[in-house]
Amino acid sequence: MIDKSKIAQLIEDKLSEDQFIVSLDVTPASQIMVTLDSMNGITIDHCVQISRLVEGSLDREEDDFELQVSSAGLGQPLKVYRQFEKNIGQEMEVVLTNGEKLEGLLKTADQEGFELETTKREKVEGHKKKQLITRLHRIAFDEAKTVKNIIKF
């Protein structure tokens, strides 16, 4: 059986300070799937280097495996704290565990959760037209089902 913690340590030792592992999965069928990210982005060359490192450190005679190393996709949900740090100031779509959907600007992130600033037109007493209302939502990581970048062209 392939040791997931050994692979994680091997990769962590090779990554620079601004690079990090988003996910590392090892299936019972010996498929190793690694997703990487960085504060400055991950190139194909980085993925190739990590792939060669992992492949060179495992023995195919002992365990036959399939290896996939990729960068975190722009449309993929954020999974780890450092991805939240990287995306501060970006427009995000958040689906809460209760099904509520919010869109706004990621303002801050810490180890417990993040703050999302939303702006929405709402009816305000004393005004005929709906007014633009800005709210700051504090969301714990376990309250968010998915958090994705809003991609605008």
C-alpha positions in Angstrom: 0.0 0.0 0.0 1.3 3.5 -0.9 2.0 5.7 2.1 0.1 9.0 1.7 2.0 10.7 4.5 5.4 9.8 2.9 4.3 11.3 -0.4 3.0 14.4 1.3 6.3 14.9 3.2 8.3 14.3 0.0 6.2 16.9 -1.9 6.3 19.5 1.0 10.1 19.3 1.1 10.3 20.1 -2.6 7.8 23.0 -2.6 8.9 26.6 -2.3 7.5 28.8 0.5 4.6 30.2 -1.5 3.6 26.8 -2.9 1.3 24.4 -1.1 -0.7 21.1 -1.5 -4.4 21.6 -2.0 -5.2 17.9 -2.0 -3.5 14.6 -2.0 -5.5 11.4 -2.6 -4.4 7.8 -2.8 -7.1 5.4 -3.8 -7.2 1.7 -3.0 -6.5 1.1 -6.7 -3.1 2.9 -6.2 -4.1 6.1 -8.1 -2.2 9.1 -6.7 -3.8 12.5 -7.3 -2.0 15.6 -6.3 -3.3 19.1 -6.7 -1.0 22.0 -6.1 -1.4 25.8 -5.8 0.8 28.8 -5.2 0.4 32.5 -4.3 1.8 33.2 -7.7 0.3 30.3 -9.7 1.7 26.8 -10.6 3.2 26.2 -14.0 3.3 22.9 -15.9 7.0 22.7 -15.1 6.3 22.7 -11.4 3.8 19.9 -11.9 6.3 17.9 -14.0 9.0 18.4 -11.3 6.7 17.1 -8.6 5.5 14.2 -10.8 9.1 13.1 -11.5 10.0 13.5 -7.8 7.1 11.2 -6.6 7.6 8.7 -9.4 11.3 8.5 -8.7 10.8 7.9 -5.0 8.3 5.0 -5.4 9.1 1.5 -6.6 6.7 0.3 -9.4 7.9 -3.3 -8.7 6.5 -3.0 -5.2 3.3 -1.0 -6.0 2.1 -0.3 -9.5 0.5 3.1 -9.4 -1.1 5.8 -11.6 0.1 9.4 -10.8 -1.6 12.7 -11.7 -0.2 16.0 -10.6 -2.1 19.2 -11.5 -2.6 22.8 -10.5 -5.8 24.0 -8.8 -8.2 25.1 -11.5 -9.7 28.6 -11.5 -13.3 27.3 -11.5 -12.7 24.7 -8.8 -13.9 25.3 -5.2 -11.4 26.6 -2.7 -10.4 23.8 -0.3 -7.6 25.0 1.9 -6.9 28.2 4.0 -4.0 29.4 1.9 -6.3 29.5 -1.2 -8.5 31.9 0.7 -5.5 34.0 1.6 -4.5 34.0 -2.1 -7.9 35.2 -3.2 -8.5 38.1 -0.8 -9.9 40.9 -2.9 -11.5 38.6 -5.5 -15.2 38.2 -6.3 -16.5 34.9 -4.9 -19.6 32.8 -5.1 -20.4 31.1 -1.8 -23.0 28.4 -1.3 -23.8 27.9 2.4 -24.7 24.5 3.9 -28.2 25.8 4.3 -28.5 26.3 0.5 -28.2 30.1 0.6 -26.1 31.6 -2.2 -24.0 34.7 -1.7 -21.8 36.6 -4.2 -19.4 39.2 -3.1 -15.8 40.3 -2.4 -13.6 38.1 -0.2 -12.3 40.7 2.4 -10.4 38.6 4.9 -9.6 35.1 5.9 -8.2 33.5 9.1 -8.0 29.9 10.5 -11.7 29.8 11.5 -13.4 31.3 8.4 -13.6 34.3 6.1 -15.5 37.6 5.5 -17.5 38.2 2.4 -18.7 41.7 1.5 -22.0 41.6 -0.5 -23.8 44.5 -2.2 -27.4 44.1 -3.1 -30.4 46.4 -4.0 -33.0 46.2 -1.2 -36.1 48.1 -0.2 -35.3 50.6 2.5 -38.0 52.3 4.5 -38.5 55.9 3.6 -37.2 55.5 0.0 -39.2 54.8 -3.1 -36.5 53.0 -5.0 -34.4 50.1 -3.8 -31.1 51.2 -2.3 -27.7 49.6 -2.6 -26.9 47.9 0.7 -23.5 46.6 1.5 -23.2 43.9 4.2 -20.2 42.1 5.7 -20.8 38.4 6.3 -18.6 36.4 8.7 -18.7 32.8 7.5 -17.0 29.8 9.2 -15.4 27.3 6.9 -17.8 24.6 8.1 -20.8 26.8 7.1 -19.7 27.0 3.5 -20.5 24.2 1.2 -18.6 25.6 -1.8 -16.5 28.8 -2.4 -15.6 29.5 -6.0 -14.0 32.4 -7.9 -16.5 34.4 -10.1 -14.9 34.5 -13.5 -15.7 37.6 -15.5 -14.5 38.5 -19.0 
